[in-house]
Amino acid sequence: MARGQTRMFLKQMFKDPGKTGAVMPSSRKLARRMYELAAPEPDSVIAEYGPGTGAFTRVILGNLQPGQKFFCVEINPDFAARLKRDFPGAPVHIGCASNIAEYARLEGVGRVDRVISGLPWAVFPDELQNRILSAMADIMPKGGVFVTFAYLQGLVLPSGRRFGKNLGKYFSACGKSEIIWENLPPAIVYRCEK
Ligand SMILES: C[S@@+](CC[C@H](N)C(=O)[O-])C[C@H]1O[C@@H](n2cnc3c(N)ncnc32)[C@H](O)[C@@H]1O
């Protein structure tokens, strides 16, 4: 992993811990498992929330098929600038994932079939968790899939437990993956279907 990415995470974590939520980017193993569980279809519209330095973006772009559409939503302009530099093919919208309807409209699409999220849910207040999940559920058709990860220690925090419960309000089926030990810290992936 490029040392510059970890340096950037540490800097952003000190600047804004409530949005960054991690001191280093996700591992390739976690990125691959997230993508496998999202399992986009040949005509899927795929949105990535909170790409940071692009750990998941790299895997998504590497697998992108001609009939699919992909865009990212990143709230931190510093991460967004780096992402645009490192992945010139990826459209990046700067703002909050709760505004997904507006970004989809700008991309010329009326639905999002797959959301691959790196958002730090466990540091979000309940209101923000619900605002983002509700906007996602509104734009996702039945059968759409949302994947996101949680660090093991985050699962036992009150906000992490609250997130697990909130998922049930918006999705018909939710499951957890095995523990991905090859990530710092180890994590699980939530896979939810609308
Ligand atoms: C834990 S980092 C994950 C970065 C990357 N996906 C990874 O796994 O290495 C969280 C990312 O979510 C972004 N973020 C936080 N709140 C957001 C929001 N409301 N909308 C969009 N992005 C947000 C942060 O700026 C950061 O890039």
The ligand as an ORCA input file, in Angstrom:
! r2SCAN-3c Opt
* xyz 0 1
  C     -13.389      5.093      6.525
  S     -13.042      6.149      5.123
  C     -13.122      4.897      3.833
  C     -12.339      5.230      2.598
  C     -12.199      4.099      1.568
  N     -13.479      3.682      1.070
  C     -11.489      2.898      2.157
  O     -12.191      1.951      2.543
  O     -10.255      2.916      2.239
  C     -14.579      7.043      4.996
  C     -14.734      7.922      3.789
  O     -16.083      8.428      3.752
  C     -16.063      9.833      3.422
  N     -17.324     10.422      3.951
  C     -17.646     10.657      5.259
  N     -18.890     11.141      5.363
  C     -19.406     11.189      4.108
  C     -20.664     11.553      3.578
  N     -21.666     11.983      4.367
  N     -20.853     11.473      2.224
  C     -19.838     11.040      1.403
  N     -18.614     10.685      1.860
  C     -18.392     10.743      3.194
  C     -14.787     10.314      4.117
  O     -14.357     11.564      3.663
  C     -13.840      9.156      3.774
  O     -13.303      9.311      2.496
*
